[in-house]
Amino acid sequence: MQIPLNPQAFFDPVTGTVTYVVADPGTGEAAIIDPVLGYDPKSGRTDAGLADQVLAYVAAQGLHVQWVLETHAHADHLSAAHYLKSQAGGKIAIGESICAVQSTFKKIFNLGPSFALDGSQFDHLFKDGETFRIGEVEMTALHVPGHTPADMAYLAGGSLFVGDTLFMPDVGTARADFPGGDAHQLYRSIRKLLMFPADTRIFVCHDYPPGERAPRWETTVGEQRKANIHAGDDISEEAFVAMRAARDATLEMPTLMLPSIQVNIRAGGLPLPEGNGVSYLKIPVNVLGGA
């Protein structure tokens, strides 16, 4: 029997990111999906304000954190996974293709021999189609590459948590021009998600509302197939790939990409402190492209 879920969303207006708490109503076991750690690029200071809101909700509801799930190594915000685990427990998990992402960025940031490329910074690496549980709720991890090689979506109780693969229908889809990204893969991953029944609920990881629309993060497979401006049913793979190539060429690098990736391939952990007790993030000069 499918257990209906009522995910609690926490929206970060600075990065447009949505963090979710998904809980089994019977047992109180919970998963936190895509948690955000605030970061000020001017001062280099982190801020756990949003993560603390999540922790306060978990405590108020009497929940027990079983999993902290990442849909991918985000390029637009630092993950609070390490902080949340230190405060509330749970296993930090991501897709097994994170190893390919680590390999790419180890070279870019010259991380040295001590940085492992086996995903061991995380507690668990999901395979495509792997099932797991929060309490009595069965969840399925789905590999949906394209935005990055390691993107995952999570299916639970008739709901899909799709990360950056899809946005709200009037916003479209994620970019595919990051290292390891591939617009053909992204299109096929989207079709994989949109094969679920039309009433399947979709929860997106970001919203960048056009015009005066307020932020939203819930839609359905049916709405996406009918109205997604980049990937509705009337858009072919060839048209999608051409659109993404043209659009991605105009996009700037995300403001927090350089600090975010270095933290997120470490499961939300900062680089090891140096001899003075301070952690440092690197800025590679003239390596990555930009608009």
Residue pairs with C-beta under 8 A, 6 or more apart in sequence:
2 157
2 158
3 24
3 25
3 26
3 136
3 137
3 157
4 157
4 158
5 22
5 23
5 25
5 137
5 156
5 157
5 158
5 159
6 25
7 20
7 21
7 22
7 159
7 161
7 203
8 20
8 21
8 23
8 57
9 18
9 19
9 20
9 203
9 217
9 218
10 18
10 19
10 20
10 21
10 36
10 50
10 53
10 54
10 57
11 17
11 18
11 207
11 215
11 217
12 18
12 19
12 36
12 38
12 50
12 77
13 215
14 38
15 36
15 76
15 77
15 206
15 256
16 76
16 206
16 207
16 208
16 215
17 34
17 36
17 74
17 76
17 77
17 205
17 206
18 34
18 203
18 204
18 205
18 206
18 207
18 217
19 32
19 33
19 34
19 35
19 36
19 50
19 54
19 80
20 32
20 33
20 34
20 161
20 203
21 30
21 31
21 32
21 33
21 54
21 57
21 58
21 63
22 30
22 31
22 32
22 33
22 134
22 137
22 156
22 159
22 161
23 29
23 30
23 31
23 61
23 63
23 134
23 135
24 30
24 134
24 135
24 136
24 137
26 135
26 136
27 135
27 136
28 61
28 62
28 63
28 64
28 135
29 63
29 64
29 66
29 133
29 134
29 135
29 137
30 58
30 63
30 64
30 65
30 66
30 67
30 134
31 65
31 66
31 67
31 68
31 69
31 90
31 134
31 139
31 154
31 156
32 54
32 58
32 65
32 67
32 68
32 69
32 84
32 90
33 69
33 70
33 71
33 154
33 161
34 69
34 70
34 71
34 74
34 79
34 161
34 163
34 205
35 50
35 51
35 54
35 68
35 79
35 80
35 81
35 83
35 84
35 268
36 50
36 51
36 77
36 78
36 79
36 80
37 46
37 47
37 48
37 50
37 51
37 77
37 78
37 79
37 80
37 83
37 263
37 268
38 46
38 47
38 48
38 49
38 50
38 78
39 45
39 46
39 47
39 77
39 78
39 256
39 259
39 260
40 46
40 47
41 255
41 256
41 259
44 281
46 78
48 80
48 83
50 80
51 80
51 83
51 84
51 87
54 80
54 84
55 84
55 87
55 88
57 63
58 65
58 88
64 89
65 84
65 88
65 89
65 90
66 90
66 91
66 134
66 135
67 90
67 91
67 93
67 132
67 134
68 81
68 84
68 85
68 90
68 91
68 92
68 93
69 93
69 94
69 152
69 154
69 161
70 79
70 81
70 92
70 93
70 94
70 122
70 152
70 264
70 267
71 94
71 151
71 152
71 153
71 154
71 161
71 162
71 163
71 164
71 205
72 94
72 95
72 98
72 101
72 147
72 148
72 150
72 151
72 152
72 163
72 164
73 94
73 98
73 101
73 148
73 150
73 260
73 261
73 264
73 265
74 164
74 260
74 264
75 148
75 178
75 254
75 256
75 257
75 260
75 261
76 206
76 254
76 255
76 256
76 257
76 260
77 256
77 260
78 256
78 259
78 260
78 263
78 264
78 268
79 260
79 263
79 264
79 267
79 268
80 268
81 92
81 267
81 268
82 92
82 266
82 267
82 268
82 269
82 270
83 268
84 90
84 268
85 91
85 92
85 268
91 123
91 124
92 122
92 123
92 124
92 267
92 268
93 122
93 123
93 124
93 125
93 126
94 119
94 122
94 125
94 126
94 150
94 152
94 267
95 125
95 126
95 128
95 141
95 143
95 150
95 151
95 152
96 119
96 125
96 126
96 127
96 150
97 143
97 145
97 149
97 150
98 119
98 122
98 125
98 150
98 265
99 117
99 118
99 119
99 125
100 149
100 150
100 180
101 148
101 149
101 150
101 180
101 265
102 115
102 116
102 117
102 119
102 265
103 117
104 179
104 180
105 111
105 179
105 261
105 262
105 265
106 115
106 117
108 179
108 284
108 287
108 288
109 261
109 262
109 282
109 284
110 282
110 284
114 272
119 125
121 265
121 266
121 267
121 269
122 267
123 267
126 132
126 141
126 143
126 152
127 141
127 143
128 141
128 142
128 143
129 140
129 141
129 142
129 143
130 140
130 141
131 138
131 139
131 140
131 141
132 138
132 139
132 141
133 139
134 156
137 156
137 157
138 156
139 154
139 155
139 156
140 154
140 155
140 156
141 152
141 153
141 154
142 152
142 153
142 154
142 155
142 192
142 193
143 151
143 152
143 189
144 151
144 152
144 153
144 162
144 163
144 165
144 189
144 190
144 192
144 193
145 151
145 182
145 185
145 186
145 189
146 165
146 174
146 176
146 181
146 182
146 183
146 184
146 185
146 186
146 187
146 188
146 189
146 190
147 163
147 164
147 165
147 174
147 175
147 176
147 178
147 181
147 186
148 178
148 180
148 181
149 180
149 181
149 182
151 163
151 164
151 165
151 189
152 163
153 160
153 161
153 162
153 163
153 165
153 193
154 160
154 161
155 161
155 196
158 199
158 200
158 201
159 200
159 201
159 202
159 203
160 193
160 196
160 200
160 201
160 202
160 203
160 221
161 203
161 205
162 193
162 202
162 203
162 204
162 205
163 205
164 174
164 205
164 206
165 173
165 174
165 186
165 189
165 190
165 193
166 173
166 174
166 190
166 193
166 202
166 204
166 224
166 228
166 231
167 173
167 174
167 204
167 206
167 207
167 208
168 204
168 207
168 209
168 216
168 217
168 219
169 219
169 223
169 224
169 226
169 227
169 228
169 229
169 232
170 210
170 213
170 227
170 229
171 207
171 208
171 209
171 210
171 229
172 228
172 229
172 230
172 231
173 186
173 190
173 228
173 230
173 231
173 240
173 244
174 186
175 181
175 244
175 247
175 248
175 251
176 182
176 183
176 185
176 186
176 244
176 248
177 244
177 248
177 249
177 251
183 240
183 241
183 244
183 245
183 248
184 237
184 241
186 240
186 244
187 231
187 237
187 240
187 241
188 237
190 231
193 202
193 221
194 221
194 224
194 225
194 231
194 233
196 221
197 221
198 220
198 221
198 222
198 225
199 220
199 221
199 222
200 220
200 221
201 218
201 219
201 220
202 218
202 219
202 220
202 221
202 223
202 224
203 217
203 218
204 217
204 218
204 219
207 215
207 216
207 217
209 215
209 216
224 231
224 232
225 232
225 233
226 232
226 233
230 240
230 243
230 244
231 240
235 243
249 291
250 291
251 291
252 290
252 291
253 288
253 289
253 290
253 291
254 260
257 288
258 281
258 282
258 283
258 284
258 288
259 281
262 271
262 281
262 282
263 269
263 270
263 281
270 279
271 279
271 280
271 281
272 279
273 279
274 280
